[in-house]
Amino acid sequence: MSRGETMAAALSRALKLPGKKGSELGEYDPLTQADSDDESEEDDLVLNYPRNGLGRDGCLAPASSKPRNGRLGRLDGARDDEDEEEEDDDLWTDRVSGKPRRSRDDLGNGEDRGGGAGPSGAAGLGPHSSEAEEKRKRAKNAIRSAFFLVPLACAMLIVLLCAFLVPCQKAELEKKLRWERALGDAGGVTPPALALWDVDGDLVEDVLLGVTEWANGTHATQRSKVYSAVAVCAASGRVLWREVLNEPVMFLQCGLQLSTQPSPVCLVIGKSNLMAVDGATGRKLWSVGLRNIESQAVLLPDIQGDSVPDLLLATLPADETLDLSLTLISGQTGKKIGRPVPFSLKGQGKLIGPLLHETQQGAHYILFGLGNVQAISLQDIYVRALAKMPETRFVLRKDMSWENMKNATSSPFISIYSGSERVEFLLPLVAGFGNNRNSLDAVSNLNSTRSDWVLFYGASTLSVLRQRDLHKQWTFSNASIHSKPALGHFNSDGVLDLFVQHSANGVMTALIISGASGTPLWKAEFVCPRLVLEASAISTSTGQSVFLFWASEPIRAQRNVPRTTMAPGVAAAEPLIRKLFLLHPAHPAALLQLSSTTDTAVTSAVSYLEYLKDATYITVSSRPTTGSETSAQIVDSTSLRAAIRSGQIVPLGENQETEAAGKVAAAFFRRLSFKPQ
């Protein structure tokens, strides 16, 4: 062989890839392997090519000898970076999937780093490595898709639940709130004892009612009356418990919290007995005997130091020559605290109070009277009951600014009101106080003990008394007023306004009086004989209140129809239809009729539902029974929002403007929601 041929053969051998034979893989070249010890960094890449480039572009497949950058199998920097990123991604995917990861060194080298053509050589691992990498990529994509799709599906499911299931649940609850139940004998039109409190823990205020029933007997003369206090579930009308008593129930109150009792405590008050029962079960906790009880229980601060509020009741014997007495009672045990404290009161008429008032200095006074209103400090009552001074307690102190308002005589009383006209009622100027809640909740009572007062006297005069100086803020006189005012916000001055009503000559007049100035804000007249039933008010999301009251057909201003007079005690030829109306200050020219009935409603109450932003309206009515001289006592409950949706607009005038206003009011009423007072 010539010298040129020898050099060509050597050059050809030098240009061959290591581990290859010609253009095929699998040949091991000892010369190239021997020369690799003295190669540069690029030669290291060439020798390590099966490890670094396994599965790339099929470069290890047969007949894959495509040169790159002037040297066969050389990898550029960009390809190296991509390899490192993908290797990191594969490592993350393997960690998430929980599978052990085999390194590329293991896949590329096998047992023999030379990569022979045998089962462990490069020719045997190439296709399997490509399949494994494809599987890893698919697993990685599946995991990424799952991380995206699973939260998206959950979000869509939540939206569907909110859009469909929650409204369905609310609608179902509204249906449950609509019920009617007959409970005992009505006993005429005398309002029974009524209170609202959540006693079963379902976040809906239940109904507690005084019930009178006739016990079965062989003859009518052998029948006797059975008295009981009944708790009715407001969400279904089901009777929760019944406590039988020896006398009629005069008052029901709930919300007293005892340290040994997790559930609320309710007070059942008769003429001669005060009993505390477990609100959840009706089980008697304690009772105390008193004679001639005349008032509800007044929630006092803790005057014994046992961390439980105490109580005060007024007793007034039927013989007016005897004195009115105030009795302190332990809220924890029901025992009397000391002895009853008698007072010789001048005056005649209806018993006013007793009410608790907290002055601006934090001193507590009891307001009460007969036809007038007087006040005495709680400290003086305590001293007279126990014949000793109290221990150093902040709740038993006096306010000198109030003490200085006493008369020059030695009387212990502070005169709140005394005049020639008898006082009909005195109530705190607090929203919701007149809604027959009768609660012993400490927070509600705290608000009412720090307010001004609404004073009603002379059967036709209203005044607001300022508690800081006992001066009248304003006075309003009108025809005879037959029921307590309902307190709510009619205008936007932030001061409670008063809804009052009076009846005369077959016409019932409804008025709203400004609580800030005593001027009339709204007036309407209705065809209706005298109906003694208190109105109710509840706050709405607009900040104003809606007023609920019973009446008959309104007397429209544009109709020239003579008013019919109905003498007292003369019944109409046809049954009188009474209607429940709703008035909102935003649309004073239109009323919303919620329901109508021929029953005689004797008392009512409004309960707020936090969960639904709704309210329930509870009515106790007297319904004549067929073939009997007695009447059944009917308890009716309805959701206000459900009643509003099915209500009927009743315009108070007869012109195009009032008709247009009625259409606008209809859409407005259906968007109403309520909030606590």
C-alpha positions as CSV (number, residue, x, y, z in Angstrom):
1,M,0.0,0.0,0.0
2,S,1.3,3.4,-0.9
3,R,2.0,6.1,1.5
4,G,-1.1,8.1,0.3
5,E,-3.4,5.2,0.8
6,T,-2.0,4.6,4.2
7,M,-2.7,8.2,5.3
8,A,-6.2,8.0,3.8
9,A,-7.0,4.9,5.8
10,A,-5.7,6.4,9.0
11,L,-7.8,9.6,8.4
12,S,-10.8,7.5,7.7
13,R,-10.3,5.6,10.9
14,A,-9.9,8.8,12.9
15,L,-13.2,10.2,11.5
16,K,-15.3,7.2,12.5
17,L,-17.6,7.4,15.6
18,P,-16.6,5.3,18.5
19,G,-18.6,2.2,19.0
20,K,-19.6,2.0,15.3
21,K,-18.7,-0.2,12.5
22,G,-19.1,1.6,9.3
23,S,-22.5,3.2,9.4
24,E,-23.9,0.7,11.9
25,L,-24.0,0.8,15.6
26,G,-22.6,-1.7,17.9
27,E,-18.9,-2.0,16.8
28,Y,-16.3,-1.2,19.4
29,D,-13.2,0.6,17.9
30,P,-10.2,0.0,20.2
31,L,-8.1,2.7,18.4
32,T,-10.7,5.3,19.0
33,Q,-11.3,4.2,22.5
34,A,-7.6,4.4,23.2
35,D,-7.3,7.8,21.6
36,S,-10.1,9.1,23.7
37,D,-7.9,9.5,26.8
38,D,-6.1,12.4,25.2
39,E,-9.1,14.1,23.6
40,S,-10.4,17.5,24.5
41,E,-13.8,18.3,26.2
42,E,-15.5,17.9,22.8
43,D,-14.1,14.3,22.6
44,D,-15.6,13.6,26.0
45,L,-19.0,14.6,24.7
46,V,-18.4,12.3,21.8
47,L,-17.6,9.4,24.1
48,N,-20.5,10.1,26.4
49,Y,-23.0,10.6,23.5
50,P,-25.0,7.5,24.2
51,R,-25.7,8.8,27.7
52,N,-26.5,12.4,26.9
53,G,-28.4,12.0,23.7
54,L,-30.4,8.9,24.3
55,G,-33.6,8.9,22.4
56,R,-33.1,12.4,20.7
57,D,-34.1,12.6,17.1
58,G,-33.6,8.9,16.8
59,C,-29.9,9.4,16.7
60,L,-29.2,6.0,18.2
61,A,-31.4,4.2,15.7
62,P,-29.7,2.4,12.8
63,A,-28.3,4.5,10.0
64,S,-28.5,7.7,12.1
65,S,-25.2,9.3,11.5
66,K,-26.3,12.9,10.7
67,P,-23.4,15.2,11.6
68,R,-24.1,18.3,13.7
69,N,-21.7,21.4,13.8
70,G,-19.0,19.7,11.9
71,R,-18.8,16.6,14.2
72,L,-21.1,13.7,14.1
73,G,-23.3,13.4,17.3
74,R,-22.2,16.7,18.8
75,L,-24.9,18.5,21.0
76,D,-25.2,22.2,20.9
77,G,-25.8,24.4,24.0
78,A,-29.5,25.0,23.4
79,R,-30.2,21.2,23.1
80,D,-28.3,20.7,26.4
81,D,-30.5,23.3,28.2
82,E,-33.7,21.7,26.8
83,D,-32.5,18.3,28.0
84,E,-31.9,19.7,31.5
85,E,-35.3,21.3,31.7
86,E,-37.1,18.2,30.5
87,E,-35.1,16.1,32.9
88,D,-36.3,18.4,35.7
89,D,-39.9,18.2,34.5
90,D,-39.7,14.4,34.4
91,L,-38.3,14.3,37.9
92,W,-41.2,16.5,39.1
93,T,-43.7,14.3,37.3
94,D,-42.3,11.1,38.8
95,R,-42.4,12.6,42.3
96,V,-46.0,13.7,41.9
97,S,-47.0,10.3,40.5
98,G,-45.1,8.5,43.3
99,K,-43.1,6.3,40.9
100,P,-39.4,5.8,41.2
101,R,-37.4,7.6,38.6
102,R,-34.6,5.9,36.6
103,S,-31.8,8.1,35.7
104,R,-30.7,8.5,32.1
105,D,-27.3,7.3,33.0
106,D,-28.9,4.0,34.0
107,L,-30.9,3.9,30.8
108,G,-28.0,4.9,28.5
109,N,-25.2,2.9,30.0
110,G,-26.7,-0.3,31.3
111,E,-24.1,-2.7,32.7
112,D,-21.6,-2.0,29.9
113,R,-20.8,1.7,29.4
114,G,-19.5,0.8,26.1
115,G,-23.0,0.1,24.8
116,G,-22.5,-3.2,23.1
117,A,-25.0,-4.7,20.7
118,G,-26.2,-7.3,23.1
119,P,-29.4,-7.2,25.1
120,S,-27.9,-4.5,27.4
121,G,-26.4,-2.5,24.6
122,A,-27.6,0.8,23.1
123,A,-29.3,-0.9,20.1
124,G,-31.6,-2.7,22.5
125,L,-32.5,0.2,24.8
126,G,-33.3,2.9,22.3
127,P,-36.9,2.0,21.4
128,H,-37.8,1.2,25.1
129,S,-36.4,4.5,26.3
130,S,-38.4,6.4,23.7
131,E,-41.6,4.7,24.8
132,A,-40.9,5.3,28.5
133,E,-40.3,9.0,27.8
134,E,-43.5,9.2,25.9
135,K,-45.3,7.6,28.8
136,R,-43.8,10.1,31.2
137,K,-44.9,13.0,28.9
138,R,-48.4,11.7,28.8
139,A,-48.5,11.2,32.5
140,K,-47.2,14.7,33.0
141,N,-49.8,16.2,30.7
142,A,-52.6,14.1,32.4
143,I,-51.5,15.4,35.8
144,R,-51.4,19.0,34.6
145,S,-54.8,18.6,33.1
146,A,-56.1,17.1,36.3
147,F,-54.8,20.0,38.4
148,F,-56.7,22.4,36.1
149,L,-59.9,20.4,35.5
150,V,-60.5,19.2,39.1
151,P,-60.7,22.8,40.6
152,L,-62.8,23.9,37.6
153,A,-65.2,21.1,38.1
154,C,-65.5,21.8,41.8
155,A,-66.1,25.5,41.2
156,M,-68.8,24.7,38.6
157,L,-70.4,22.3,41.1
158,I,-70.5,25.0,43.8
159,V,-72.1,27.4,41.4
160,L,-74.7,24.9,40.5
161,L,-75.4,24.2,44.2
162,C,-75.8,27.9,44.9
163,A,-77.9,28.5,41.8
164,F,-80.3,25.6,42.2
165,L,-80.2,23.8,45.5
166,V,-80.0,26.8,47.9
167,P,-83.0,28.6,46.4
168,C,-84.9,25.3,46.5
169,Q,-84.0,24.9,50.2
170,K,-85.1,28.5,50.9
171,A,-88.4,27.9,49.0
172,E,-89.0,24.7,50.9
173,L,-88.4,26.5,54.3
174,E,-90.8,29.3,53.3
175,K,-93.4,26.6,52.7
176,K,-92.8,25.1,56.1
177,L,-93.1,28.5,57.7
178,R,-96.7,28.7,56.4
179,W,-98.9,26.7,58.8
180,E,-102.1,27.0,60.9
181,R,-102.9,25.2,64.1
182,A,-105.9,25.3,66.5
183,L,-104.8,25.4,70.1
184,G,-107.6,25.3,72.7
185,D,-110.4,27.7,73.3
186,A,-110.2,31.4,72.3
187,G,-111.9,32.7,75.5
188,G,-113.4,35.7,73.7
189,V,-111.2,38.4,72.3
190,T,-108.8,38.6,75.2
191,P,-105.3,38.5,74.0
192,P,-103.5,35.3,75.3
193,A,-100.0,35.3,76.6
194,L,-97.6,35.2,73.7
195,A,-93.8,35.2,73.4
196,L,-91.2,34.4,70.6
197,W,-88.0,32.6,71.3
198,D,-85.8,29.9,69.6
199,V,-86.2,27.0,72.0
200,D,-85.3,24.1,69.7
201,G,-82.0,25.6,68.2
202,D,-83.1,25.7,64.5
203,L,-82.4,29.5,64.3
204,V,-86.1,30.3,63.9
205,E,-88.0,31.9,66.8
206,D,-90.7,29.5,68.1
207,V,-94.1,30.5,69.4
208,L,-94.9,30.2,73.1
209,L,-98.6,30.6,73.9
210,G,-101.0,30.4,76.8
211,V,-103.7,27.9,76.1
212,T,-107.1,27.1,77.7
213,E,-108.9,23.9,76.9
214,W,-112.0,22.1,78.1
215,A,-111.5,18.7,79.8
216,N,-113.8,16.0,78.6
217,G,-116.7,15.1,80.9
218,T,-119.9,13.1,80.9
219,H,-122.0,16.2,81.1
220,A,-121.4,19.8,80.2
221,T,-121.6,20.8,83.8
222,Q,-118.8,18.4,84.7
223,R,-116.4,19.8,82.2
224,S,-113.6,21.9,83.6
225,K,-110.9,24.1,82.1
226,V,-107.3,23.0,81.7
227,Y,-104.6,25.7,81.5
228,S,-101.2,25.1,79.9
229,A,-98.2,26.8,78.4
230,V,-97.4,25.4,74.9
231,A,-94.3,25.8,72.7
232,V,-94.9,25.4,69.0
233,C,-92.1,25.0,66.4
234,A,-92.2,28.0,64.1
235,A,-90.8,25.9,61.2
236,S,-93.5,23.3,61.1
237,G,-96.3,24.1,63.6
238,R,-95.5,21.0,65.6
239,V,-96.0,21.2,69.4
240,L,-92.7,20.9,71.1
241,W,-93.8,20.7,74.7
242,R,-96.8,21.5,76.9
243,E,-96.7,22.4,80.6
244,V,-100.1,22.0,82.5
245,L,-100.8,24.7,85.1
246,N,-103.4,25.3,87.8
247,E,-104.3,28.7,86.6
248,P,-104.4,30.8,83.4
249,V,-101.1,32.0,82.0
250,M,-100.8,35.7,82.2
251,F,-97.4,36.3,80.8
252,L,-94.7,34.3,79.0
253,Q,-91.1,35.5,78.8
254,C,-87.9,33.8,77.5
255,G,-84.2,34.3,77.3
256,L,-83.0,34.0,80.9
257,Q,-79.6,32.4,81.0
258,L,-78.6,30.3,84.0
259,S,-75.1,29.2,84.7
260,T,-76.3,25.6,85.2
261,Q,-78.6,25.5,82.2
262,P,-77.2,25.4,78.6
263,S,-80.6,26.0,77.0
264,P,-82.7,29.2,77.4
265,V,-85.0,29.5,80.3
266,C,-88.6,30.6,80.0
267,L,-90.8,32.2,82.7
268,V,-94.5,31.1,83.0
269,I,-96.3,33.7,85.1
270,G,-99.8,33.1,86.5
271,K,-101.8,35.1,89.1
272,S,-100.2,33.4,92.0
273,N,-97.1,31.6,90.8
274,L,-93.9,32.3,88.9
275,M,-92.3,29.2,87.3
276,A,-89.0,28.8,85.3
277,V,-88.9,26.0,82.7
278,D,-86.3,24.6,80.4
279,G,-87.1,26.2,77.0
280,A,-86.1,23.1,75.1
281,T,-88.2,20.6,77.0
282,G,-90.6,22.5,79.2
283,R,-89.2,20.8,82.3
284,K,-89.8,22.8,85.5
285,L,-86.6,24.2,87.0
286,W,-88.0,26.2,89.9
287,S,-91.1,28.0,91.0
288,V,-92.1,30.6,93.6
289,G,-95.5,31.4,95.0
290,L,-96.7,35.0,95.1
291,R,-100.2,36.4,95.6
292,N,-101.9,38.7,93.1
293,I,-99.1,39.0,90.5
294,E,-99.9,42.0,88.3
295,S,-96.9,42.5,86.0
296,Q,-94.3,40.7,83.9
297,A,-90.9,40.0,85.3
298,V,-88.3,42.8,85.1
299,L,-84.8,41.7,84.3
300,L,-82.4,43.2,86.8
301,P,-78.6,43.3,87.0
302,D,-77.0,40.7,89.1
303,I,-77.5,42.0,92.6
304,Q,-76.4,38.8,94.4
305,G,-73.0,38.2,92.8
306,D,-73.9,34.8,91.4
307,S,-73.4,35.9,87.7
308,V,-77.1,35.4,86.9
309,P,-79.5,38.3,86.4
310,D,-82.2,38.7,89.0
311,L,-85.9,39.5,88.7
312,L,-88.5,41.9,90.0
313,L,-92.3,41.5,90.0
314,A,-95.2,43.8,91.1
315,T,-98.1,42.4,93.1
316,L,-101.3,44.4,93.5
317,P,-104.2,42.9,95.6
318,A,-107.7,43.3,94.3
319,D,-108.5,45.3,97.4
320,E,-107.3,48.8,96.4
321,T,-106.9,49.7,100.1
322,L,-103.8,47.5,100.1
323,D,-100.5,48.7,98.8
324,L,-98.6,47.7,95.7
325,S,-95.6,45.6,96.4
326,L,-92.3,45.0,94.6
327,T,-90.6,41.6,95.1
328,L,-87.0,40.8,94.3
329,I,-86.4,37.2,93.1
330,S,-83.2,35.3,92.5
331,G,-82.8,34.4,88.8
332,Q,-80.7,31.3,89.7
333,T,-82.8,29.6,92.3
334,G,-86.2,31.4,92.3
335,K,-86.0,32.3,95.9
336,K,-87.2,35.6,97.2
337,I,-84.5,38.1,98.0
338,G,-85.6,39.6,101.3
339,R,-89.3,40.4,101.8
340,P,-91.8,42.2,99.4
341,V,-91.5,46.0,99.6
342,P,-94.9,47.7,99.9
343,F,-95.5,51.2,98.6
344,S,-98.5,53.5,99.3
345,L,-99.3,55.0,95.9
346,K,-101.6,57.8,95.2
347,G,-103.7,57.6,92.1
348,Q,-106.0,55.2,90.3
349,G,-106.1,53.5,87.0
350,K,-104.0,51.0,85.1
351,L,-100.7,49.7,86.5
352,I,-97.8,51.3,84.7
353,G,-94.6,49.2,84.6
354,P,-92.5,48.3,86.4
355,L,-89.7,49.2,84.0
356,L,-86.0,49.3,84.6
357,H,-84.0,52.4,83.6
358,E,-80.3,53.0,83.7
359,T,-79.2,56.6,83.9
360,Q,-76.3,58.2,82.2
361,Q,-74.3,57.7,85.4
362,G,-74.9,53.9,85.4
363,A,-77.4,54.0,88.3
364,H,-80.6,51.8,88.1
365,Y,-84.1,53.0,88.8
366,I,-87.5,51.3,88.7
367,L,-90.4,53.1,87.0
368,F,-94.0,52.2,88.0
369,G,-97.3,53.8,89.1
370,L,-101.1,53.7,89.1
371,G,-102.4,56.2,86.6
372,N,-99.1,58.1,87.0
373,V,-95.4,57.3,86.8
374,Q,-92.8,57.5,89.6
375,A,-89.3,56.2,90.0
376,I,-87.3,54.8,92.9
377,S,-83.7,53.7,92.9
378,L,-82.9,49.9,92.9
379,Q,-80.7,50.6,95.9
380,D,-83.6,51.8,98.0
381,I,-85.7,48.7,97.1
382,Y,-82.8,46.4,98.1
383,V,-82.3,48.2,101.4
384,R,-86.0,47.9,102.2
385,A,-86.2,44.3,101.2
386,L,-83.1,43.1,103.2
387,A,-83.1,45.8,105.9
388,K,-79.4,46.4,105.3
389,M,-77.1,48.4,103.0
390,P,-75.8,46.5,100.0
391,E,-72.2,45.5,99.6
392,T,-70.0,47.7,97.5
393,R,-71.6,46.9,94.1
394,F,-71.7,49.2,91.1
395,V,-75.2,48.2,90.1
396,L,-76.6,49.3,93.5
397,R,-75.9,53.0,93.5
398,K,-77.7,56.3,93.1
399,D,-77.6,59.1,90.5
400,M,-77.5,62.4,92.3
401,S,-78.9,64.3,89.3
402,W,-82.0,62.1,89.6
403,E,-82.1,62.3,93.4
404,N,-82.1,66.1,93.2
405,M,-85.4,65.8,91.2
406,K,-87.3,64.6,94.2
407,N,-89.9,66.8,95.8
408,A,-89.2,68.7,99.0
409,T,-91.1,66.1,100.9
410,S,-89.6,63.0,102.4
411,S,-91.1,60.8,99.7
412,P,-88.6,58.3,98.2
413,F,-90.2,58.7,94.8
414,I,-89.1,60.8,91.8
415,S,-92.1,62.1,89.8
416,I,-91.8,61.1,86.2
417,Y,-95.4,62.1,85.3
418,S,-98.3,63.2,87.5
419,G,-101.4,65.0,86.1
420,S,-105.1,65.1,85.9
421,E,-105.2,62.6,83.0
422,R,-104.4,59.0,83.6
423,V,-101.5,57.4,82.0
424,E,-102.5,54.5,79.6
425,F,-99.0,53.2,79.0
426,L,-95.3,54.1,79.1
427,L,-92.8,52.3,76.8
428,P,-89.2,52.7,75.9
429,L,-88.5,54.4,72.5
430,V,-86.8,51.3,71.1
431,A,-87.5,49.6,67.9
432,G,-89.2,46.2,68.2
433,F,-90.2,46.7,71.9
434,G,-93.9,46.5,71.1
435,N,-93.8,43.4,68.9
436,N,-94.8,41.0,71.7
437,R,-91.3,39.6,72.0
438,N,-91.3,39.7,75.9
439,S,-87.7,38.7,75.9
440,L,-85.3,38.5,78.8
441,D,-82.3,39.0,76.6
442,A,-79.8,41.1,78.4
443,V,-78.7,43.0,75.2
444,S,-82.2,44.0,74.2
445,N,-83.1,45.0,77.7
446,L,-79.9,47.1,78.0
447,N,-81.0,49.1,75.0
448,S,-84.5,49.7,76.3
449,T,-83.2,50.7,79.8
450,R,-81.2,53.6,78.3
451,S,-83.8,55.2,76.0
452,D,-86.3,58.0,76.1
453,W,-90.0,57.0,76.7
454,V,-93.2,57.2,74.8
455,L,-95.9,58.5,77.2
456,F,-99.6,58.0,76.4
457,Y,-102.1,59.6,78.7
458,G,-105.6,61.0,78.6
459,A,-106.5,58.3,76.0
460,S,-105.7,60.8,73.2
461,T,-102.3,62.5,74.0
462,L,-98.8,61.3,73.1
463,S,-95.6,62.7,74.4
464,V,-91.9,61.8,74.2
465,L,-90.1,62.2,77.5
466,R,-86.3,62.9,77.5
467,Q,-84.7,60.5,80.0
468,R,-81.9,62.9,80.9
469,D,-84.1,65.6,82.4
470,L,-87.7,64.2,82.3
471,H,-88.9,67.0,80.1
472,K,-91.4,66.5,77.3
473,Q,-89.8,66.8,73.9
474,W,-93.1,67.2,72.1
475,T,-96.8,66.5,72.5
476,F,-99.4,65.3,70.0
477,S,-103.1,65.3,70.7
478,N,-105.7,63.4,68.6
479,A,-108.9,61.4,68.9
480,S,-108.9,58.4,71.2
481,I,-106.0,56.0,70.6
482,H,-106.8,52.4,71.3
483,S,-103.5,50.6,71.1
484,K,-99.8,50.9,71.8
485,P,-97.9,52.6,69.0
486,A,-95.7,50.6,66.7
487,L,-92.2,52.0,66.5
488,G,-90.3,52.2,63.2
489,H,-88.4,54.4,60.8
490,F,-90.8,56.1,58.4
491,N,-88.6,59.0,57.3
492,S,-84.8,59.2,57.1
493,D,-84.0,61.4,60.1
494,G,-82.8,58.4,62.1
495,V,-85.4,58.9,64.9
496,L,-88.1,56.3,65.5
497,D,-91.6,57.3,64.3
498,L,-94.9,56.1,65.8
499,F,-97.7,54.3,64.1
500,V,-101.0,54.8,66.0
501,Q,-104.6,54.0,65.2
502,H,-108.0,54.9,66.6
503,S,-111.6,53.9,65.8
504,A,-114.8,55.8,66.0
505,N,-118.2,55.7,64.2
506,G,-117.2,52.7,62.1
507,V,-114.0,54.4,60.8
508,M,-110.5,53.3,61.7
509,T,-107.8,56.0,61.2
510,A,-104.2,55.1,61.0
511,L,-101.5,57.8,61.6
512,I,-97.7,57.9,61.6
513,I,-96.3,60.6,63.8
514,S,-92.7,61.9,63.6
515,G,-90.7,60.8,66.6
516,A,-88.5,63.9,66.2
517,S,-91.2,66.6,66.1
518,G,-94.6,65.0,66.8
519,T,-96.0,66.1,63.4
520,P,-98.1,63.7,61.3
521,L,-96.3,62.1,58.4
522,W,-99.0,59.8,56.9
523,K,-102.7,59.2,57.4
524,A,-105.3,56.9,56.0
525,E,-108.9,55.9,56.9
526,F,-110.5,52.5,56.7
527,V,-114.0,51.2,56.9
528,C,-113.8,49.2,60.1
529,P,-115.5,49.1,63.5
530,R,-113.2,49.5,66.5
531,L,-110.5,46.9,66.4
532,V,-108.1,46.7,69.3
533,L,-105.0,45.1,67.8
534,E,-101.5,46.4,68.0
535,A,-99.6,47.1,64.7
536,S,-96.1,45.8,64.1
537,A,-93.0,47.1,62.5
538,I,-89.8,45.5,61.2
539,S,-86.7,47.0,59.5
540,T,-85.9,46.4,55.9
541,S,-82.6,46.4,54.0
542,T,-83.3,50.0,52.8
543,G,-83.0,51.3,56.4
544,Q,-86.6,52.1,56.7
545,S,-89.4,50.0,58.3
546,V,-92.5,48.4,57.0
547,F,-95.6,48.7,59.2
548,L,-98.1,45.8,59.4
549,F,-101.7,46.4,60.6
550,W,-105.2,45.0,60.3
551,A,-108.1,46.9,58.8
552,S,-110.9,46.7,56.3
553,E,-111.4,48.5,53.0
554,P,-109.6,51.9,52.7
555,I,-111.8,55.0,52.3
556,R,-110.3,56.5,49.2
557,A,-110.1,60.3,49.0
558,Q,-111.6,60.6,45.5
559,R,-114.7,58.5,46.2
560,N,-117.8,60.5,47.3
561,V,-119.3,57.7,49.4
562,P,-120.9,58.6,52.7
563,R,-119.3,57.0,55.6
564,T,-121.3,54.4,57.4
565,T,-121.5,54.5,61.1
566,M,-121.8,51.4,63.2
567,A,-123.0,51.6,66.7
568,P,-120.8,49.7,69.2
569,G,-122.1,46.2,69.8
570,V,-124.1,46.0,66.6
571,A,-122.9,43.3,64.3
572,A,-123.0,43.7,60.5
573,A,-125.3,41.6,58.4
574,E,-122.4,40.0,56.7
575,P,-119.2,38.7,58.2
576,L,-116.6,41.4,58.5
577,I,-113.5,40.7,56.4
578,R,-110.3,41.9,58.0
579,K,-107.2,42.4,55.9
580,L,-103.5,42.5,56.8
581,F,-101.8,45.5,55.1
582,L,-98.2,46.3,54.6
583,L,-97.1,50.0,54.4
584,H,-93.6,51.0,53.2
585,P,-92.5,54.7,53.4
586,A,-91.1,54.6,49.9
587,H,-94.6,54.1,48.5
588,P,-97.1,55.8,50.9
589,A,-99.8,56.1,48.2
590,A,-100.2,52.3,48.0
591,L,-100.6,49.4,50.4
592,L,-99.9,45.8,49.9
593,Q,-102.6,43.4,51.1
594,L,-101.0,40.3,52.4
595,S,-104.0,38.3,53.5
596,S,-107.7,38.5,54.5
597,T,-109.8,36.6,56.9
598,T,-113.2,36.6,58.7
599,D,-111.5,35.5,61.9
600,T,-111.0,38.1,64.7
601,A,-107.3,38.6,65.2
602,V,-106.6,39.3,68.9
603,T,-102.8,39.5,69.0
604,S,-99.8,39.3,66.6
605,A,-96.0,39.3,66.6
606,V,-93.2,39.6,64.0
607,S,-90.1,37.4,64.1
608,Y,-86.9,38.0,62.1
609,L,-85.1,35.2,60.2
610,E,-81.4,35.8,59.8
611,Y,-80.8,32.8,57.5
612,L,-83.4,33.9,54.9
613,K,-83.3,37.7,55.4
614,D,-87.0,37.2,55.9
615,A,-89.5,37.6,58.7
616,T,-92.5,35.5,59.9
617,Y,-95.8,37.1,60.9
618,I,-97.6,35.2,63.8
619,T,-101.3,35.8,64.3
620,V,-103.5,34.5,67.1
621,S,-107.2,34.7,66.1
622,S,-110.6,33.7,67.4
623,R,-112.6,31.5,65.0
624,P,-116.2,30.5,65.7
625,T,-116.7,26.8,65.7
626,T,-119.7,25.1,64.1
627,G,-122.4,24.0,66.5
628,S,-120.7,25.5,69.5
629,E,-120.9,28.7,71.4
630,T,-117.2,28.8,72.0
631,S,-114.5,29.9,69.5
632,A,-111.3,28.1,68.7
633,Q,-107.9,29.8,69.2
634,I,-106.1,29.7,65.8
635,V,-102.4,30.3,65.5
636,D,-101.3,31.2,62.0
637,S,-97.7,31.7,60.7
638,T,-96.6,32.9,57.3
639,S,-93.4,34.0,55.7
640,L,-93.5,37.7,54.9
641,R,-91.6,37.4,51.6
642,A,-93.8,34.6,50.4
643,A,-96.9,36.7,51.4
644,I,-95.5,39.7,49.6
645,R,-95.0,37.8,46.4
646,S,-98.6,36.8,46.3
647,G,-99.9,40.1,47.7
648,Q,-102.2,42.5,46.0
649,I,-101.6,46.2,45.6
650,V,-104.3,48.5,47.1
651,P,-104.0,52.1,46.0
652,L,-105.2,54.7,48.5
653,G,-106.5,57.1,45.8
654,E,-108.4,56.8,42.5
655,N,-106.5,58.6,39.7
656,Q,-103.9,57.7,37.1
657,E,-101.0,58.8,39.2
658,T,-101.9,56.4,42.1
659,E,-102.5,53.5,39.6
660,A,-99.0,54.1,38.1
661,A,-97.6,54.4,41.6
662,G,-99.2,51.1,42.4
663,K,-97.4,49.3,39.5
664,V,-94.1,50.7,40.6
665,A,-94.8,49.7,44.2
666,A,-95.6,46.1,43.2
667,A,-92.1,45.7,41.7
668,F,-90.5,47.4,44.7
669,F,-92.3,45.2,47.3
670,R,-91.1,42.0,45.6
671,R,-87.5,43.0,46.1
672,L,-87.8,43.6,49.8
673,S,-85.6,41.9,52.3
674,F,-85.5,42.4,56.1
675,K,-83.0,42.9,58.8
676,P,-83.1,42.9,62.6
677,Q,-84.5,45.9,64.5
